[in-house]
Amino acid sequence: MSYRVLIAEDDDQIAGVLSDYLVREGFSVQRVADGRDALRAIVDDEPSVVILDVTLPSMDGIEVCRAARQTSAVPILMLTALSSEEDRLNGLNSGADDYVCKPFSPREIVARVHAMLRRADPSLKVKPVQTGFVIGDANERVQFDGQPVPFTRIEERLFRTMAAAPRRVFTREALINAMSVEMRDIGDRAIDTHVKNLRRKLKQLAPDRGFIHAMYGVGYYFEEKAESSSQRA
């Protein structure tokens, strides 16, 4: 199977180098240099992976990522010259699965693309849980009451990990280890951010139920619990 990578980068030299490396690895490549064109390509062309620069004209990468996550769970690797922890968290909060600072090695980007695709390997299976969710192979979207749930790749991996072992408390370190190798440096704070976003999406699906819970000072666990109106407030 030939995977197609969308490169959304307005620096022609960077886009060209990445394209050359990816093509040599057997990928087909689509290039755009504008944020609106990037969003259109994500929605209409359904690439396998997106490499998304933050500073795009017409619509920046953060906006593109947020808009794309309304309808797509495509793996998104964000490129940026902004390297602070807050910038990384902003990128992850927008729905990106990975975040790489410039300057970078093209070989590293190719390795990360391969790793993102491995996370969608259909050999990863999780048993369905009896809570209205249907969890199939890793290349299938998690569904709730028959509708796909718009998790990001990291959110979905966290959900699958915890749902596979209800009531088991996962430390942040254990959840990081459930990620692929290149994501294990994201840190406790980033895990908390992803779990917060995951819980928010689950709350939108079932306001009267809670699924992901925190054990103070330890970590997180999956269990369906009814919630009172005061807890929902």
MARKEGU-752758 format. One record per residue (C-alpha): residue in one letter; x, y, z. Coordinates in nm, 4 decimals. Layout:
REM MARKEGU-752758
 aa       xx       yy       zz
  A        X        Y        Z
...
END
This chain:
REM MARKEGU-752758
 aa       xx       yy       zz
  M   0.0000   0.0000   0.0000
  S   0.1311   0.3456  -0.0913
  Y   0.0790   0.6051   0.1792
  R   0.0292   0.9684   0.0854
  V   0.1787   1.2484   0.2918
  L   0.0435   1.6018   0.2749
  I   0.3172   1.8615   0.3346
  A   0.1727   2.2004   0.4289
  E   0.4798   2.4257   0.4327
  D   0.5291   2.7696   0.2771
  D   0.9090   2.7443   0.2742
  D   0.9712   2.5877  -0.0659
  Q   1.3192   2.4655   0.0249
  I   1.2023   2.2846   0.3396
  A   0.9034   2.1360   0.1574
  G   1.1268   2.0198  -0.1264
  V   1.3779   1.8479   0.1012
  L   1.1033   1.6715   0.2975
  S   0.9337   1.5668  -0.0245
  D   1.2563   1.4189  -0.1640
  Y   1.3229   1.2152   0.1508
  L   0.9648   1.0881   0.1704
  V   0.9509   0.9910  -0.1971
  R   1.2755   0.7950  -0.1555
  E   1.1031   0.6057   0.1265
  G   0.8182   0.5084  -0.1045
  F   0.5594   0.7677  -0.0020
  S   0.3575   0.9720  -0.2455
  V   0.3592   1.3412  -0.1570
  Q   0.1168   1.6285  -0.1981
  R   0.2405   1.9821  -0.1282
  V   0.0505   2.2986  -0.0383
  A   0.1836   2.6321   0.0876
  D  -0.1319   2.7912   0.2281
  G  -0.3416   2.7149   0.5353
  R  -0.6771   2.7130   0.3601
  D  -0.5407   2.4868   0.0875
  A  -0.4068   2.2564   0.3597
  L  -0.7465   2.2263   0.5271
  R  -0.9153   2.1676   0.1930
  A  -0.6656   1.8908   0.1095
  I  -0.7140   1.7230   0.4486
  V  -1.0916   1.7186   0.4083
  D  -1.1163   1.6395   0.0373
  D  -0.8092   1.4264  -0.0346
  E  -0.7818   1.2298   0.2934
  P  -0.4020   1.1956   0.3179
  S  -0.2440   0.9229   0.5309
  V  -0.0324   1.1702   0.7316
  V  -0.0094   1.5501   0.7444
  I   0.3111   1.7472   0.8046
  L   0.1812   2.0898   0.9042
  D   0.3824   2.4090   0.9493
  V   0.2510   2.6445   1.2170
  T   0.3196   2.9710   1.0334
  L   0.1183   2.9307   0.7130
  P  -0.0389   3.2229   0.5256
  S  -0.4185   3.2798   0.5246
  M  -0.4764   3.0327   0.8098
  D  -0.2077   2.9258   1.0550
  G  -0.1309   2.5648   1.1401
  I  -0.3038   2.5805   1.4789
  E  -0.6280   2.6947   1.3135
  V  -0.5933   2.4322   1.0402
  C  -0.5402   2.1579   1.2962
  R  -0.8391   2.2604   1.5074
  A  -1.0642   2.2800   1.2027
  A  -0.9404   1.9465   1.0673
  R  -1.0131   1.7735   1.3972
  Q  -1.3828   1.8465   1.3550
  T  -1.4014   1.5778   1.0875
  S  -1.0679   1.3955   1.0615
  A  -0.8405   1.1805   1.2790
  V  -0.5531   1.1884   1.0289
  P  -0.2131   1.1830   1.2052
  I  -0.0750   1.5379   1.2133
  L   0.2904   1.6228   1.2729
  M   0.3355   1.9929   1.3435
  L   0.6497   2.1840   1.2413
  T   0.7439   2.5100   1.4079
  A   1.0300   2.7391   1.4989
  L   0.8594   2.7955   1.8365
  S   1.0171   2.5664   2.0933
  S   0.8870   2.6619   2.4391
  E   0.6816   2.4161   2.6421
  E   0.3805   2.6459   2.6097
  D   0.4137   2.6419   2.2311
  R   0.4339   2.2617   2.2334
  L   0.1222   2.2415   2.4499
  N  -0.0632   2.4820   2.2202
  G   0.0191   2.2581   1.9270
  L  -0.0895   1.9428   2.1076
  N  -0.4032   2.1140   2.2380
  S  -0.5017   2.2022   1.8837
  G  -0.5097   1.8309   1.7997
  A  -0.1595   1.7596   1.6699
  D  -0.0211   1.4115   1.7355
  D   0.3437   1.5132   1.7269
  Y   0.5412   1.8367   1.7384
  V   0.8883   1.8988   1.5940
  C   1.0913   2.2170   1.6264
  K   1.2997   2.3669   1.3470
  P   1.5740   2.3073   1.2545
  F   1.5209   1.9333   1.2250
  S   1.6655   1.6324   1.0482
  P   1.4613   1.5181   0.7446
  R   1.5495   1.1604   0.8406
  E   1.3904   1.2182   1.1812
  I   1.0729   1.3465   1.0162
  V   1.0577   1.0361   0.7961
  A   1.1068   0.8160   1.1036
  R   0.8257   0.9966   1.2835
  V   0.5953   0.9542   0.9833
  H   0.6662   0.5802   0.9841
  A   0.5967   0.5686   1.3584
  M   0.2661   0.7526   1.3209
  L   0.1572   0.5004   1.0599
  R   0.2625   0.2110   1.2843
  R   0.0258   0.3424   1.5500
  A  -0.2554   0.2752   1.3046
  D  -0.1459  -0.0875   1.2567
  P  -0.4575  -0.3077   1.2425
  S  -0.2840  -0.5731   1.4530
  L  -0.3571  -0.3601   1.7598
  K  -0.6902  -0.4843   1.8901
  V  -0.8873  -0.3874   2.1969
  K  -1.1944  -0.5629   2.3312
  P  -1.5218  -0.3696   2.3106
  V  -1.6401  -0.2177   2.6366
  Q  -2.0038  -0.2304   2.7391
  T  -2.0618   0.1429   2.7680
  G  -2.2043   0.2424   2.4303
  F  -1.8567   0.2381   2.2756
  V  -1.7437   0.0093   1.9960
  I  -1.3664  -0.0268   1.9773
  G  -1.2415  -0.2216   1.6781
  D  -0.9040  -0.2498   1.5105
  A  -0.6631   0.0402   1.5366
  N  -0.7423   0.1473   1.1796
  E  -1.1107   0.1851   1.2705
  R  -1.2531   0.4864   1.4500
  V  -1.3881   0.4357   1.8007
  Q  -1.7663   0.4695   1.7887
  F  -2.0186   0.5777   2.0488
  D  -2.3852   0.4917   1.9917
  G  -2.3046   0.4185   1.6287
  Q  -2.1204   0.7442   1.5576
  P  -1.7410   0.7873   1.5178
  V  -1.5748   0.9809   1.7995
  P  -1.3422   1.2641   1.6821
  F  -1.0435   1.1664   1.8963
  T  -0.6949   1.2698   1.7930
  R  -0.4511   0.9810   1.7506
  I  -0.3008   1.0376   2.0940
  E  -0.6430   1.0695   2.2580
  E  -0.7539   0.7495   2.0896
  R  -0.4421   0.5635   2.2040
  L  -0.4991   0.6846   2.5609
  F  -0.8652   0.5832   2.5456
  R  -0.7869   0.2396   2.4009
  T  -0.5163   0.1801   2.6611
  M  -0.7391   0.2617   2.9584
  A  -1.0581   0.1061   2.8178
  A  -0.8740  -0.2233   2.7647
  A  -0.8207  -0.2524   3.1415
  P  -1.1199  -0.0996   3.3249
  R  -1.0513   0.0205   3.6802
  R  -0.6770  -0.0284   3.6412
  V  -0.5005   0.2928   3.7411
  F  -0.2406   0.4017   3.4855
  T   0.0363   0.6312   3.5997
  R   0.1370   0.9094   3.3641
  E   0.4571   0.7186   3.2957
  A   0.2575   0.4094   3.1963
  L   0.0436   0.6163   2.9608
  I   0.3529   0.7741   2.8067
  N   0.4976   0.4253   2.7560
  A   0.1776   0.3272   2.5743
  M   0.2648   0.5884   2.3129
  S   0.5080   0.5130   2.0342
  V   0.8756   0.5654   2.1103
  E   0.9096   0.9121   1.9591
  M   0.6247   1.0486   2.1735
  R   0.7665   0.9391   2.5084
  D   0.9354   1.2726   2.5761
  I   0.6097   1.4693   2.5917
  G   0.6087   1.4753   2.9725
  D   0.3479   1.4520   3.2459
  R   0.1981   1.7928   3.1764
  A   0.1288   1.7095   2.8125
  I  -0.0335   1.3790   2.9151
  D  -0.2582   1.5749   3.1525
  T  -0.3523   1.8063   2.8658
  H  -0.4428   1.5164   2.6361
  V  -0.6459   1.3456   2.9104
  K  -0.8274   1.6724   2.9821
  N  -0.9230   1.7025   2.6145
  L  -1.0245   1.3363   2.6056
  R  -1.2508   1.3768   2.9090
  R  -1.4083   1.6889   2.7596
  K  -1.4997   1.5021   2.4412
  L  -1.6410   1.2096   2.6392
  K  -1.8472   1.4529   2.8472
  Q  -1.9987   1.5934   2.5288
  L  -2.1018   1.2411   2.4264
  A  -2.2604   1.1473   2.7590
  P  -2.3048   1.4416   2.9992
  D  -2.4581   1.2207   3.2696
  R  -2.1731   0.9693   3.2741
  G  -1.8032   0.9791   3.3474
  F  -1.5543   0.7411   3.1870
  I  -1.2006   0.8629   3.2588
  H  -1.1246   0.9402   3.6221
  A  -0.8240   1.0727   3.8105
  M  -0.6737   0.9150   4.1200
  Y  -0.5028   1.2038   4.2927
  G  -0.1258   1.1753   4.2923
  V  -0.1294   0.8470   4.0987
  G  -0.2848   0.8659   3.7520
  Y  -0.5994   0.7881   3.5538
  Y  -0.8375   0.4972   3.5047
  F  -1.1386   0.3974   3.2944
  E  -1.4726   0.3154   3.4557
  E  -1.8272   0.4110   3.3648
  K  -1.9903   0.6027   3.6483
  A  -2.3132   0.7994   3.6681
  E  -2.2521   1.1605   3.7630
  S  -2.4731   1.3877   3.9682
  S  -2.5820   1.7298   3.8452
  S  -2.3312   1.8920   4.0832
  Q  -2.0475   1.6882   3.9299
  R  -2.1593   1.7905   3.5816
  A  -2.1632   2.1589   3.6697
END
